[in-house]
């Protein structure tokens, strides 16, 4: 039976409201995700957006670590290591390794976009460049910690992906709130959006 348009709109609004409050009608709520720092976040879209923003912030540190050293932004060996590691971890958690790899490919590309953007800024405006140089190994340890939590958060998005358009709404709202709370500039806001583009599974379906 085809529902009247007003009924369909009401149903869509109800489902959207359910998603945005962290309870998915397609399945039980996902377990809370442990975030680095000892806190937990029980709303999967919020968890993914928050962890992605934290991961992007490490791009500032990587950019500072590589500035003036001649080290390229691209590091294929490190990228393969990260992608293989998160795909393996996703399999251990019963999540989709292929989707997880796509999500983290986006994460890596977004991180590199931040690095390139900052290098351009610092080249054109040297007074805004950092004076210190973080240890790249220390930054990567932090990235590895974030990746473990982010793999779990992406796995927790599985019920949301059953309704991909609404999944994207929930994720976009969460990303907007995180961006506002963190006062992200245009470079980081754009990178955050790019880092999340595969989370709801649309690119995986297109690639399949």
Protein Blocks (a to p, Z undefined) as FASTA:
>chain_A
ZZdfklmmmmmmmmmmmmmnopafkbccddddddehhiacfbfklmmmmmmmmmmmmmmm
mmmmmgonlpafblfklmmmmmmmmmmmmmmnopafklmmmmmmmmmmmmmmmmmmmmmm
mmmmmmlpcfbdcdfklmmmmmmmmmmmmmmmmmmmmmmmmmmmlmmmmmmmmmmmmmmm
nopafklmmmmmmmmmmmnommmmmmZZ
